[in-house]
């Protein structure tokens, strides 16, 4: 599930980049979140009365973090190659894996730091510092996303938690980017946005929520180490972004750090989790 999620994410991002020239990075992020929130609200039809206050608070927080990941990362890929931005963003889940590891496993944080230096190459001034800042901010949001997704997934059945978080993300993104984007929308863009919303974030976020019910956050964060490699391959094949050898080495170091920090083990679904079946039409 996690691997399928990563493939959907990177393909969705590669296709989304084509929208940036037409409606900007904020617009491309908003269009995906708007449709995703609307789809989940219609399909699942969440009833707030069926959730505890604690779950609702966590779901709202997850929605805010989801907005941050989506909008910040789209701003990053507007300025950086997809592979570089994904490797920098991966520092979020890697940080979760390292923080929950013990002893010598934390040395992999230094390996990741070396990878970041190779990716950004500060001595050459090639990497856009604003893009790097956006990617690192998205990384912080991704770390919070992993923790909150597991918390929400433990409290509800299936993808009902997404029916809280994605509508919240859609509302927040609409407030932030909607006024500037709405005048530029066309029927064609709306249809493209609907397809992209299914590819990213609806399908991958649902898969991640289900996966996190079975994995520790450390193991999940480590598994996501493959994502920068997927991003590099898709960026090269779809977007024709060819990184130099040092950047490839940097992505390799970040991936190696993720694998080295691995904490294996599966996770049983919590026995106390309430069974809340999503309403279907």
Backbone bond lengths (Angstrom), bond angles and torsions (degrees), N, CA, C in turn:
res aa  C-N    CA-C-N  psi(-1)  N-CA   C-N-CA  omega(-1)  CA-C   N-CA-C  phi
1 X - - - 1.458 - - 1.531 111.64 -
2 X 1.344 115.38 -42.20 1.459 118.73 -178.94 1.527 111.55 -66.53
3 X 1.346 117.18 -39.20 1.461 120.22 179.35 1.529 110.58 -66.79
4 X 1.330 117.24 -43.29 1.469 120.19 177.02 1.522 110.46 -60.86
5 X 1.329 116.43 -37.70 1.457 120.95 177.92 1.526 110.84 -61.73
6 X 1.340 117.29 -44.14 1.461 120.60 -178.92 1.522 111.84 -63.46
7 X 1.338 116.70 -40.81 1.461 119.79 178.74 1.526 111.38 -63.43
8 X 1.340 115.81 -42.60 1.465 119.24 177.48 1.521 111.26 -61.97
9 X 1.323 116.64 -41.93 1.465 121.10 -178.82 1.520 110.76 -60.67
10 X 1.333 116.57 -50.22 1.459 119.24 -174.84 1.531 112.05 -70.11
11 X 1.324 118.04 -37.47 1.462 120.04 175.60 1.529 110.27 -65.41
12 X 1.335 115.83 -41.96 1.462 119.78 178.58 1.509 111.81 -62.50
13 X 1.327 116.84 -39.74 1.466 120.16 178.76 1.520 111.46 -67.28
14 X 1.331 116.31 -42.26 1.464 119.71 -179.44 1.527 110.64 -60.92
15 X 1.327 116.77 -42.18 1.469 120.09 179.08 1.533 110.34 -70.91
16 X 1.344 116.82 -36.17 1.461 120.26 -178.43 1.516 112.89 -64.15
17 X 1.330 116.33 -28.81 1.461 119.61 -177.93 1.525 110.83 -59.79
18 X 1.339 116.96 -30.33 1.457 120.06 177.66 1.517 113.49 -64.59
19 X 1.340 116.63 -22.30 1.460 120.38 179.32 1.518 112.98 -80.54
20 X 1.323 117.02 -20.76 1.457 120.30 -173.89 1.522 111.47 -59.76
21 X 1.342 117.06 -41.30 1.469 119.79 -179.57 1.519 112.02 -65.41
22 X 1.328 117.00 -22.29 1.464 119.94 -175.18 1.528 112.49 -95.19
23 X 1.340 116.66 -39.57 1.469 118.21 -177.72 1.527 112.78 -132.13
24 X 1.334 117.71 10.40 1.451 120.57 177.46 1.520 112.99 81.01
25 X 1.338 116.22 165.86 1.463 121.03 -178.80 1.523 111.24 -64.75
26 X 1.339 117.09 -43.46 1.467 120.18 178.49 1.528 110.99 -62.75
27 X 1.329 116.23 -39.52 1.454 120.03 -179.74 1.510 112.46 -65.86
28 X 1.343 116.76 -42.48 1.462 120.31 179.08 1.526 110.69 -63.61
29 X 1.333 116.57 -40.87 1.471 120.25 178.32 1.524 110.68 -66.73
30 X 1.339 116.81 -43.99 1.463 120.14 -179.12 1.522 111.95 -62.39
31 X 1.329 117.52 -42.00 1.457 120.81 -176.85 1.529 110.91 -61.15
32 X 1.318 116.36 -41.02 1.473 119.77 178.90 1.519 110.74 -67.20
33 X 1.324 116.50 -45.27 1.465 119.63 -177.72 1.529 111.57 -67.35
34 X 1.334 116.45 -38.17 1.468 119.66 179.94 1.528 110.80 -59.66
35 X 1.329 116.68 -51.01 1.457 119.92 -179.09 1.524 111.24 -66.67
36 X 1.336 117.06 -39.39 1.467 120.10 -179.70 1.528 110.81 -61.41
37 X 1.331 116.50 -45.63 1.460 119.96 179.20 1.513 111.87 -63.65
38 X 1.331 116.44 -40.84 1.462 120.47 -179.73 1.530 111.10 -66.51
39 X 1.335 116.99 -43.03 1.464 120.76 179.84 1.521 111.99 -61.83
40 X 1.333 116.11 -45.81 1.475 119.24 -179.55 1.517 111.40 -65.59
41 X 1.330 116.59 -38.80 1.463 119.69 179.84 1.529 111.10 -64.54
42 X 1.337 117.06 -37.28 1.464 120.96 -178.95 1.524 111.70 -75.90
43 X 1.327 116.87 -44.66 1.467 120.87 -174.61 1.521 112.01 -73.87
44 X 1.333 116.50 -46.80 1.466 120.33 -175.69 1.525 112.25 -87.92
45 X 1.320 116.61 -31.90 1.463 122.86 -179.14 1.537 111.51 49.76
46 X 1.327 116.75 67.71 1.469 119.88 -176.24 1.522 112.22 -66.94
47 X 1.316 116.05 143.30 1.464 122.05 175.61 1.525 107.69 -113.77
48 X 1.329 118.13 111.27 1.472 120.72 -176.98 1.522 113.32 -52.78
49 X 1.333 117.47 -30.73 1.463 120.00 -177.42 1.519 112.68 -66.04
50 X 1.338 117.77 -18.40 1.464 120.19 -179.00 1.526 112.55 -86.02
51 X 1.336 117.73 -7.16 1.458 121.44 -179.09 1.522 110.15 -107.69
52 X 1.324 115.77 146.50 1.459 119.56 174.42 1.527 109.16 -73.19
53 X 1.333 116.03 162.16 1.473 119.31 178.53 1.524 110.91 -61.45
54 X 1.316 115.93 -37.76 1.464 120.04 179.94 1.526 110.69 -62.33
55 X 1.340 116.46 -43.33 1.454 120.55 179.60 1.524 111.06 -66.80
56 X 1.329 117.05 -40.52 1.456 120.38 178.10 1.529 111.30 -61.96
57 X 1.329 116.40 -42.66 1.470 119.66 178.76 1.528 110.48 -62.83
58 X 1.330 116.33 -43.96 1.463 119.86 179.26 1.526 110.78 -64.88
59 X 1.340 116.81 -38.03 1.458 120.34 178.67 1.511 112.49 -65.81
60 X 1.329 117.00 -40.47 1.468 120.69 177.09 1.524 109.98 -65.19
61 X 1.339 116.83 -43.36 1.468 120.27 177.73 1.525 110.51 -61.46
62 X 1.333 116.80 -39.87 1.461 120.44 177.61 1.521 110.57 -63.57
63 X 1.330 117.52 -37.27 1.457 120.60 177.21 1.521 111.96 -63.62
64 X 1.327 116.77 -41.71 1.467 120.54 178.26 1.527 111.12 -63.29
65 X 1.327 115.57 -43.55 1.459 120.29 179.44 1.525 110.86 -66.01
66 X 1.333 116.35 -38.18 1.463 120.43 177.81 1.519 111.12 -61.14
67 X 1.325 116.42 -41.27 1.461 120.23 175.68 1.518 110.36 -60.02
68 X 1.334 116.28 -44.83 1.460 120.66 179.91 1.514 112.38 -60.37
69 X 1.343 117.53 -47.65 1.464 120.77 179.30 1.527 110.30 -56.95
70 X 1.326 115.90 -51.39 1.461 121.04 -172.59 1.524 111.85 -64.57
71 X 1.316 117.43 -49.40 1.456 120.43 -174.84 1.526 111.89 -74.07
72 X 1.324 117.12 -40.02 1.468 119.77 179.57 1.512 111.50 -67.57
73 X 1.340 116.77 -40.66 1.467 118.07 -178.23 1.527 111.28 -70.76
74 X 1.325 117.71 -37.67 1.460 118.63 176.28 1.525 110.73 -62.68
75 X 1.322 117.00 -36.55 1.463 120.13 175.67 1.520 110.84 -65.39
76 X 1.352 116.78 -33.62 1.465 120.44 179.03 1.524 111.52 -69.88
77 X 1.357 117.56 -45.65 1.472 118.80 -177.30 1.522 111.79 -72.60
78 X 1.318 117.42 -12.24 1.457 120.14 172.32 1.527 110.09 -70.08
79 X 1.344 115.81 -23.30 1.461 120.67 -173.63 1.527 113.64 -116.45
80 X 1.349 117.54 -15.25 1.463 121.68 -175.85 1.524 109.99 -129.41
81 X 1.353 118.50 155.87 1.463 120.58 170.75 1.528 110.56 -59.51
82 X 1.325 116.80 150.07 1.456 121.49 -176.69 1.523 112.13 -57.92
83 X 1.340 117.57 -42.75 1.459 120.37 -179.30 1.515 112.49 -63.81
84 X 1.330 116.85 -41.85 1.462 120.95 179.31 1.525 110.92 -65.52
85 X 1.328 116.76 -47.28 1.461 120.41 -179.99 1.525 111.02 -61.45
86 X 1.334 117.96 -41.54 1.465 121.24 -179.38 1.527 111.60 -66.73
87 X 1.337 116.40 -38.90 1.465 119.31 178.75 1.527 110.89 -65.38
88 X 1.329 117.19 -40.58 1.460 119.99 177.76 1.524 110.54 -66.94
89 X 1.331 116.80 -41.11 1.464 119.66 179.39 1.522 111.16 -65.27
90 X 1.325 117.15 -30.66 1.459 121.00 -179.41 1.527 112.50 -64.58
91 X 1.323 117.51 -16.18 1.464 119.23 177.35 1.533 111.00 -59.28
92 X 1.338 117.74 -23.61 1.466 120.44 176.82 1.506 112.43 -63.91
93 X 1.363 119.03 -61.18 1.461 119.40 177.48 1.521 113.25 -63.49
94 X 1.343 117.39 -31.60 1.460 118.79 176.24 1.526 110.37 -63.66
95 X 1.331 116.09 -39.81 1.466 119.38 177.34 1.514 111.76 -61.23
96 X 1.350 117.13 -38.18 1.468 120.51 176.31 1.519 110.22 -62.71
97 X 1.349 116.61 -44.91 1.457 120.31 -179.08 1.527 111.60 -63.56
98 X 1.347 116.33 -44.11 1.471 120.18 -178.59 1.523 110.93 -67.30
99 X 1.333 116.90 -43.18 1.461 120.46 -178.40 1.526 111.95 -61.62
100 X 1.326 116.81 -30.15 1.460 120.62 -178.43 1.517 112.29 -96.19
101 X 1.337 117.05 3.80 1.455 121.07 175.83 1.521 109.37 -91.64
102 X 1.306 115.24 171.94 1.470 119.85 -177.64 1.522 110.24 -127.25
103 X 1.329 114.27 153.12 1.457 121.39 171.24 1.510 113.98 60.32
104 X 1.359 116.04 -132.20 1.461 122.05 -172.32 1.519 113.36 -67.97
105 X 1.337 117.58 -14.59 1.467 119.65 -179.05 1.523 111.19 -59.66
106 X 1.321 116.37 -25.69 1.464 119.09 -176.88 1.520 112.59 -73.08
107 X 1.332 117.85 -9.43 1.459 119.81 177.84 1.529 110.26 -65.81
108 X 1.333 116.04 -19.75 1.458 118.86 179.59 1.520 112.14 -66.47
109 X 1.303 117.80 -18.17 1.465 119.75 174.52 1.531 110.43 -62.52
110 X 1.344 116.92 -34.36 1.462 120.48 177.74 1.518 111.05 -69.02
111 X 1.330 116.29 -36.78 1.466 120.25 176.65 1.526 109.68 -63.07
112 X 1.334 116.16 -43.53 1.463 120.12 178.22 1.526 110.91 -62.05
113 X 1.337 116.50 -40.42 1.466 120.31 179.32 1.531 110.56 -62.00
114 X 1.339 116.84 -40.10 1.467 120.33 176.78 1.520 110.44 -63.16
115 X 1.337 116.06 -38.16 1.457 119.73 177.77 1.518 112.03 -63.56
116 X 1.316 116.28 -39.28 1.461 120.47 179.14 1.528 110.67 -64.08
117 X 1.319 116.35 -40.29 1.469 120.28 178.38 1.527 110.25 -62.45
118 X 1.346 116.11 -42.36 1.467 119.54 178.36 1.526 111.62 -65.07
119 X 1.314 116.40 -35.37 1.459 120.63 -179.27 1.523 112.19 -70.72
120 X 1.312 115.71 -46.27 1.468 119.67 -174.17 1.527 112.38 -84.73
121 X 1.357 117.55 -26.64 1.465 122.75 177.70 1.529 111.16 45.21
122 X 1.324 117.46 62.88 1.468 120.24 -174.08 1.516 113.98 -59.90
123 X 1.356 117.48 -26.11 1.458 120.19 -179.66 1.540 112.20 -69.16
124 X 1.347 116.21 -21.91 1.464 120.04 -178.98 1.520 112.20 -94.43
125 X 1.327 116.49 -17.47 1.465 120.09 -178.82 1.512 113.35 66.13
126 X 1.358 117.28 23.46 1.455 119.92 -176.67 1.512 114.24 -82.31
127 X 1.323 117.25 -31.93 1.465 120.73 -177.04 1.525 109.84 -83.80
128 X 1.317 115.79 132.87 1.460 120.98 178.49 1.530 108.82 -67.12
129 X 1.335 118.69 116.70 1.475 119.62 -176.65 1.526 112.88 -62.42
130 X 1.332 117.00 -32.14 1.466 119.50 177.54 1.529 109.79 -67.51
131 X 1.334 116.39 -40.73 1.459 120.39 176.81 1.518 111.74 -62.66
132 X 1.336 116.30 -41.02 1.470 120.49 177.36 1.529 110.40 -62.33
133 X 1.328 116.99 -42.39 1.464 120.83 179.40 1.526 110.97 -62.85
134 X 1.340 116.80 -42.04 1.461 120.10 177.66 1.533 110.92 -62.20
135 X 1.336 116.60 -43.36 1.465 120.54 -179.06 1.525 111.25 -64.47
136 X 1.329 117.39 -39.60 1.469 120.16 179.21 1.526 111.32 -69.63
137 X 1.330 116.85 -36.34 1.469 119.57 175.21 1.523 110.20 -64.83
138 X 1.341 116.96 -39.47 1.465 120.29 175.84 1.527 110.55 -63.59
139 X 1.338 117.16 -34.34 1.470 120.96 177.90 1.525 110.85 -62.61
140 X 1.328 116.27 -43.02 1.467 119.77 178.33 1.530 110.57 -62.43
141 X 1.325 115.90 -40.18 1.469 119.60 177.86 1.514 111.01 -66.13
142 X 1.338 117.08 -36.11 1.463 120.04 -179.09 1.528 110.78 -67.04
143 X 1.330 116.92 -38.68 1.464 119.57 176.89 1.529 110.38 -60.32
144 X 1.330 116.25 -45.54 1.463 120.23 177.66 1.521 111.08 -64.67
145 X 1.336 116.41 -36.06 1.462 121.19 179.64 1.527 111.36 -60.80
146 X 1.347 116.91 -42.92 1.465 120.73 -179.69 1.522 110.55 -61.06
147 X 1.323 116.06 -46.84 1.466 119.96 -178.25 1.523 111.67 -66.23
148 X 1.332 116.54 -42.79 1.463 119.93 -178.62 1.525 111.74 -71.58
149 X 1.341 117.29 -36.40 1.459 120.30 179.34 1.520 110.43 -62.85
150 X 1.321 116.82 -41.66 1.460 118.92 178.21 1.529 110.75 -66.26
151 X 1.315 116.12 -39.14 1.470 119.76 -179.77 1.522 111.24 -64.17
152 X 1.332 116.64 -45.17 1.461 120.14 179.42 1.526 110.27 -69.12
153 X 1.341 116.61 -41.13 1.454 120.13 -179.83 1.516 113.12 -63.43
154 X 1.331 116.78 -27.80 1.464 120.82 177.23 1.523 112.21 -74.18
155 X 1.308 116.87 -20.05 1.463 120.66 -172.90 1.517 113.96 -96.50
156 X 1.325 116.76 -20.42 1.464 119.62 -176.52 1.517 109.53 -132.76
157 X 1.300 115.80 165.37 1.454 121.69 -178.90 1.523 110.59 -91.59
158 X 1.350 116.22 141.34 1.451 120.94 174.53 1.517 112.71 61.73
159 X 1.328 115.34 -133.65 1.469 120.43 -175.67 1.523 111.53 -106.08
160 X 1.335 116.71 19.36 1.463 119.03 -178.90 1.530 111.47 -58.51
161 X 1.348 116.80 -31.50 1.461 119.66 179.27 1.515 112.74 -62.55
162 X 1.341 116.76 -33.53 1.459 119.82 178.36 1.521 111.72 -66.73
163 X 1.327 115.80 -25.33 1.463 119.51 178.69 1.525 111.18 -70.91
164 X 1.336 116.86 -12.88 1.465 121.10 171.54 1.520 109.68 -91.85
165 X 1.342 115.86 -52.04 1.461 120.32 -169.74 1.531 113.20 -70.37
166 X 1.329 118.40 -43.43 1.460 118.91 -175.53 1.529 113.22 -69.86
167 X 1.339 120.69 -40.92 1.470 117.83 172.80 1.526 112.91 -60.41
168 X 1.344 117.10 -37.78 1.463 119.93 176.07 1.531 109.89 -61.58
169 X 1.343 115.98 -45.31 1.463 119.86 179.19 1.526 110.75 -61.09
170 X 1.329 116.90 -39.09 1.467 120.43 179.69 1.522 111.19 -63.73
171 X 1.322 116.57 -42.06 1.466 120.23 -179.98 1.526 110.83 -65.42
172 X 1.326 116.50 -45.68 1.468 120.45 -179.16 1.526 110.46 -62.79
173 X 1.339 116.55 -45.20 1.467 119.99 179.63 1.523 111.50 -64.01
174 X 1.329 116.55 -34.90 1.468 119.91 178.46 1.520 110.88 -65.84
175 X 1.317 116.52 -40.64 1.462 120.32 178.03 1.533 110.51 -63.85
176 X 1.341 116.02 -41.20 1.468 120.13 -175.47 1.526 112.12 -76.19
177 X 1.344 116.70 -47.83 1.465 119.56 -171.19 1.518 114.48 -113.19
178 X 1.324 117.39 -19.37 1.458 120.55 -174.17 1.514 115.82 -53.45
179 X 1.340 119.68 -50.11 1.469 119.80 -176.36 1.523 114.22 -56.83
180 X 1.332 117.21 -34.30 1.464 119.45 -179.06 1.522 112.63 -81.56
181 X 1.331 116.91 -23.84 1.462 120.70 -173.58 1.521 112.48 -93.76
182 X 1.315 117.14 -36.69 1.469 120.57 -173.29 1.533 114.00 -51.61
183 X 1.343 119.85 -42.85 1.475 118.94 -179.54 1.524 113.49 -63.12
184 X 1.334 118.16 -20.77 1.466 121.13 -176.85 1.526 113.46 -96.03
185 X 1.328 117.68 -1.81 1.460 120.31 -177.29 1.519 111.59 -73.05
186 X 1.315 115.13 145.18 1.456 123.23 174.56 1.526 107.91 -129.52
187 X 1.340 118.65 162.23 1.473 119.69 176.18 1.525 112.74 -55.36
188 X 1.336 116.63 -37.08 1.466 120.14 179.04 1.526 111.21 -62.29
189 X 1.335 116.77 -45.69 1.451 120.58 179.82 1.521 111.65 -64.18
190 X 1.317 117.31 -37.02 1.463 120.33 178.35 1.522 111.18 -63.38
191 X 1.326 117.09 -40.73 1.466 120.34 179.17 1.523 110.46 -67.99
192 X 1.329 117.08 -42.72 1.471 120.33 176.88 1.529 110.26 -60.34
193 X 1.320 115.88 -43.04 1.460 119.86 179.72 1.522 112.35 -62.16
194 X 1.324 117.48 -37.05 1.458 120.74 178.26 1.523 111.03 -63.37
195 X 1.341 116.93 -45.08 1.458 119.96 178.20 1.517 112.21 -63.59
196 X 1.334 116.11 -40.90 1.463 119.80 179.63 1.521 111.79 -66.99
197 X 1.319 116.91 -34.69 1.466 119.99 -179.88 1.516 111.23 -63.19
198 X 1.330 116.99 -35.93 1.470 120.05 177.30 1.525 109.81 -67.94
199 X 1.336 116.45 -44.51 1.460 120.96 -179.66 1.515 111.95 -68.94
200 X 1.327 116.17 -36.48 1.461 122.93 179.39 1.538 108.16 -159.05
201 X 1.334 119.58 112.89 1.461 127.20 22.01 1.532 116.82 -110.35
202 X 1.341 121.13 -2.40 1.467 120.07 -168.39 1.524 112.11 -59.37
203 X 1.350 117.73 -56.79 1.463 120.13 -176.02 1.524 112.18 -65.97
204 X 1.351 120.12 -51.77 1.467 118.50 -178.19 1.525 114.28 -64.58
205 X 1.348 118.00 -38.09 1.454 119.08 -179.69 1.527 110.87 -66.92
206 X 1.337 116.80 -36.36 1.460 119.81 176.71 1.524 110.53 -65.23
207 X 1.333 116.70 -43.23 1.463 120.23 178.86 1.526 111.15 -63.69
208 X 1.340 116.74 -40.06 1.466 119.73 179.68 1.521 111.71 -65.64
209 X 1.337 116.80 -40.31 1.453 118.96 179.71 1.528 110.92 -63.86
210 X 1.326 116.61 -40.61 1.463 120.28 178.09 1.524 110.81 -68.87
211 X 1.340 117.45 -39.02 1.464 120.65 179.36 1.523 111.54 -64.93
212 X 1.342 116.74 -38.80 1.457 120.14 -177.84 1.528 112.97 -71.60
213 X 1.323 118.38 -10.17 1.451 121.04 172.55 1.526 110.47 -78.88
214 X 1.342 116.66 -12.67 1.457 121.09 -175.69 1.525 113.54 -117.07
215 X 1.334 117.41 -11.47 1.453 121.58 -177.37 1.520 110.92 -121.99
216 X 1.329 116.16 154.98 1.455 119.61 169.36 1.519 108.14 -71.81
217 X 1.323 116.51 157.04 1.461 119.09 178.00 1.529 110.90 -62.78
218 X 1.346 116.85 -34.30 1.458 119.59 178.09 1.518 111.87 -64.82
219 X 1.347 116.82 -45.36 1.456 120.75 179.95 1.529 110.74 -65.29
220 X 1.337 116.71 -39.39 1.455 120.29 179.31 1.526 110.30 -65.32
221 X 1.321 116.15 -45.74 1.461 119.75 179.89 1.513 111.98 -60.19
222 X 1.338 116.55 -36.18 1.453 120.57 179.01 1.518 111.22 -71.04
223 X 1.332 117.00 -41.37 1.457 120.24 178.44 1.520 111.15 -58.67
224 X 1.326 115.94 -33.31 1.462 119.59 179.92 1.537 111.78 -69.46
225 X 1.344 117.12 -2.36 1.463 120.51 176.51 1.518 111.76 -59.85
226 X 1.323 117.02 -23.18 1.458 120.26 179.42 1.534 112.47 -73.23
227 X 1.320 116.80 -17.52 1.468 119.10 -173.38 1.526 113.82 -61.37
228 X 1.351 120.19 -44.52 1.469 117.81 178.09 1.521 112.47 -59.84
229 X 1.341 116.94 -34.47 1.464 119.19 178.36 1.529 110.56 -67.27
230 X 1.334 117.04 -42.14 1.463 120.15 174.91 1.534 110.25 -59.87
231 X 1.331 116.15 -43.25 1.461 120.23 -178.57 1.521 111.16 -62.87
232 X 1.345 116.56 -40.40 1.464 120.25 178.80 1.526 110.67 -61.84
233 X 1.350 115.88 -45.17 1.464 120.20 -178.21 1.528 111.36 -66.36
234 X 1.330 117.05 -44.63 1.461 120.27 -178.27 1.531 110.50 -70.72
235 X 1.330 117.06 -38.03 1.459 120.19 176.64 1.529 111.50 -60.85
236 X 1.328 116.16 -37.28 1.461 120.37 179.29 1.528 110.91 -72.98
237 X 1.357 116.74 -45.37 1.462 121.09 -174.53 1.523 112.87 -74.78
238 X 1.346 116.62 -40.35 1.467 120.20 -173.44 1.522 112.06 -95.38
239 X 1.345 115.98 -42.54 1.463 119.97 -174.36 1.529 113.45 -101.74
240 X 1.352 116.14 -3.43 1.470 121.75 179.47 1.530 111.23 58.26
241 X 1.329 116.22 38.77 1.463 121.67 176.75 1.535 108.23 -95.19
242 X 1.315 116.60 107.51 1.467 121.91 -177.13 1.521 109.59 -103.12
243 X 1.348 119.05 104.14 1.468 121.02 179.81 1.517 111.17 -74.80
244 X 1.339 116.63 157.47 1.454 119.27 175.56 1.529 109.77 -76.59
245 X 1.314 116.05 171.53 1.472 120.53 -173.64 1.525 111.79 -62.72
246 X 1.325 117.28 -35.57 1.458 119.67 -179.47 1.525 110.93 -67.26
247 X 1.330 116.95 -38.65 1.462 120.30 177.04 1.526 111.08 -65.41
248 X 1.333 116.43 -39.72 1.473 120.15 176.37 1.527 109.68 -61.74
249 X 1.340 116.17 -42.19 1.468 119.73 177.64 1.519 110.64 -62.75
250 X 1.337 117.20 -38.03 1.460 120.31 178.71 1.512 112.04 -63.31
251 X 1.331 116.38 -43.76 1.464 119.51 177.11 1.522 109.76 -62.89
252 X 1.338 116.60 -39.54 1.464 120.10 177.59 1.520 112.26 -60.82
253 X 1.343 116.91 -40.29 1.461 120.44 179.06 1.534 111.66 -66.12
254 X 1.346 116.11 -40.30 1.459 119.37 178.86 1.529 110.37 -64.67
255 X 1.332 116.45 -43.71 1.467 120.51 177.71 1.529 110.26 -62.20
256 X 1.340 116.62 -44.54 1.463 120.23 179.60 1.524 110.99 -61.68
257 X 1.339 116.45 -38.64 1.461 119.93 178.60 1.526 110.62 -62.44
258 X 1.322 116.24 -40.52 1.464 119.64 178.63 1.505 111.85 -63.83
259 X 1.338 116.32 -44.36 1.463 120.12 179.74 1.521 110.14 -66.77
260 X 1.338 116.56 -40.13 1.460 119.63 -179.19 1.511 113.33 -66.12
261 X 1.322 116.91 -28.79 1.463 120.84 -179.30 1.524 112.28 -86.68
262 X 1.320 115.94 8.78 1.469 119.70 -173.11 1.520 112.27 -58.26
263 X 1.290 114.28 136.14 1.468 121.17 171.53 1.515 105.91 -122.38
264 X 1.315 115.26 104.05 1.457 118.82 -173.84 1.514 110.53 -77.70
265 X 1.313 113.64 168.37 1.459 119.23 177.56 1.498 111.66 127.24
266 X 1.318 115.09 139.31 1.451 119.84 176.88 1.507 109.55 -95.24
267 X 1.283 114.24 171.66 1.452 120.19 -171.98 1.512 109.23 -132.79
268 X 1.325 117.27 125.99 1.456 119.70 177.73 1.519 110.97 -76.42
269 X 1.330 116.78 140.32 1.462 117.76 174.53 1.511 110.34 -59.45
270 X 1.334 119.31 137.96 1.449 121.37 -176.95 1.518 112.02 -60.59
271 X 1.329 115.95 136.73 1.458 120.81 -176.56 1.509 111.97 -67.67
272 X 1.350 116.64 -23.65 1.462 119.64 -175.24 1.517 113.26 -90.42
273 X 1.345 116.41 -1.06 1.464 118.23 -176.07 1.520 110.25 -64.50
274 X 1.330 118.43 126.35 1.455 120.19 179.36 1.514 111.46 -70.78
275 X 1.286 116.63 147.63 1.449 121.59 178.49 1.523 108.26 -92.78
276 X 1.323 115.34 108.07 1.465 120.79 -179.80 1.519 107.44 -120.81
277 X 1.295 116.61 102.24 1.470 119.97 -177.29 1.521 109.44 -77.46
278 X 1.339 117.40 130.74 1.460 119.09 177.49 1.515 111.25 -65.69
279 X 1.322 115.24 142.65 1.465 118.79 177.05 1.511 109.29 -75.37
280 X 1.313 116.93 137.01 1.457 121.04 179.22 1.509 109.00 -122.44
281 X 1.323 116.17 147.87 1.458 118.73 -178.57 1.518 111.85 -69.36
